[in-house]
Amino acid sequence: MPFTPAPWPRKLRSQHWYGGTSRDTIYHRGWLKNQGYPDDLFDGRPVIGILNTWSELTPCNGHLNELAEKVKAGIWEAGGFPLEVPVFSASENTFRPTAMMFRNLAAMAVEEAMRGQPIDGAVLMVGCDKTTPSLLMAAASTDIPSIVVSGGPMLNGWWRGKPVGAGTHLWQFSEAVKAGEMSQYEFLEAEAAVTRSAGSCNTMGTASTMASMAEALGMALSGNAAIPAVDARRRVMAQLTGRRIVQMVKDDLKPSDVMTREAFENAIRTNAAIGGSTNAVIHILAIAGRVGIDLTLDDWDRLGRDVPTIVNLQPSGKYLMEEFFYAGGLPVVLKRLGEAGILHKDALTVSGTTIWDEIKDVRNWNEDVILPADKALTQSGGVVVLKGNLAPKGAVLKPSAASPHLMKHRGRAVVFEDIDDYKARIEDEALDIDETCIMVLKNCGPKGYPGMSEVGNMGLPPKVLRKGITDMVRISDARMSGTAYGTVVLHTTPEAAAGGPLAVVRSGDMIEIDVQARRIHLDISDEELAARLAQWTPTHEVPASGYAWLHQQHVQGADTGADLDFLRGKRGRDVGRDSH
Ligand code: FES
């Protein structure tokens, strides 16, 4: 359906606070004027909240306060009234027990910050992994006109003459130290080289994936995902975003107009083409749940299957986000999907036009970074969804980050009951394990951890690493960092802490995975499985109170996005009663 802009001028929701001469409106205007705003700013023009996840403890977003000045400039230029609002910011590299536990808290807080305050539109200033989905979830639930501007990725890291990627190389260096191939001194020297500029992780990790998802969904201006944080064009993007949101408010162009089923299908296929993070599965399902679109894990498998991974970026490939930007960035990938007939070209974007109109004239400037289809990293990109008696509701695996020789594998389970058990035993030379075994980790799902930590790519035992082996099959209900790699089966659902079959796997059981057949199987009889499940009792930690308790009581499975059950859906933008 073509979008029909709302008539303009009309009364906006901010006028419920600032319009008229009642005692209450005088109170609202008067207090805001303590910051030096003249009368005419309250004349009914769009009031834009710049929802800023800047925080010095979210280093990936540490430059967003400067970028916000450019957003403000754009809003002023377009005749809006910008007000910057700090919002909950969860850093992937700092927050404990895991930033993921706070994605939903951030989404809830931002939703109420949007609805409860006098804003007509929102600029979502995001960067680090969880900041993008949490603000998109909030925008979806309020349906207030919103637009994303990302902070942008870091410049390439360089160490000893070679480019190094944030995250990916950290994991590689850590394994090299354990294998005795790298000294601790060298590891320390590499530390600052990996993350040398402002911005988010520069691999196709979760932050870059979610920035790409925002663009593919149509929620950011074309080209937003890849511009480096410190490139002057990132500042231009911020200013243009500020200009654009003012017109979006006038047109009443809402998240639900943009984030349609077609937009989500575009995002899923884009994720396959870029070799994006498995975390996108959870976030996209959660955002869809907020808009009210019935997206499923099966959609991920069906739509991503047979989409070649053409973006040659770490962790699946070679390059980093800087080269992706120079090659043309996400618009080139979207154009390729369009040319292959697997892009919904008519999907509306925040620009007010279709996604195809935005990208149809772009060019690829480096075919070693954005590969021709016949040179793709894998012809079957996307996220594979495995099902079977070990994962009745599904588990995911990223083929482009996995080892081809392990895609069909049968091995003896070596079970770790939780992450502490894993840490206590993995370096024990007496551990009965070799490279043919399958490592199984329990109690790291949304309820079990709680929060679903990124520990699914368990490091291999040192005695296996010393043989030069770099990959083994690993199965868990955890997530994996988007910068990580390996033949890693993640998000096993139902999770162990919810009494899923994963909870009753024992060391010595045989497990089979067959990626081509989408199968994961615990090789015991149905009767044996039923008997074990009947005897199972939970062993995971239960928080006594606080947000961790709320989260554990209400979090849903990874197969639907791990949102809190009472937050799913759209609640709208109704202003509600005045407090005076
Ligand atoms: Fe923030 Fe990677 S840790 S983007």
Boltz pocket constraint, residues with backbone or C-beta under 6 A from the ligand:
constraints:
  - pocket:
      binder: B
      contacts: [[A, 60], [A, 91], [A, 92], [A, 93], [A, 127], [A, 128], [A, 129], [A, 199], [A, 200], [A, 201], [A, 205], [A, 207]]
      max_distance: 6.0
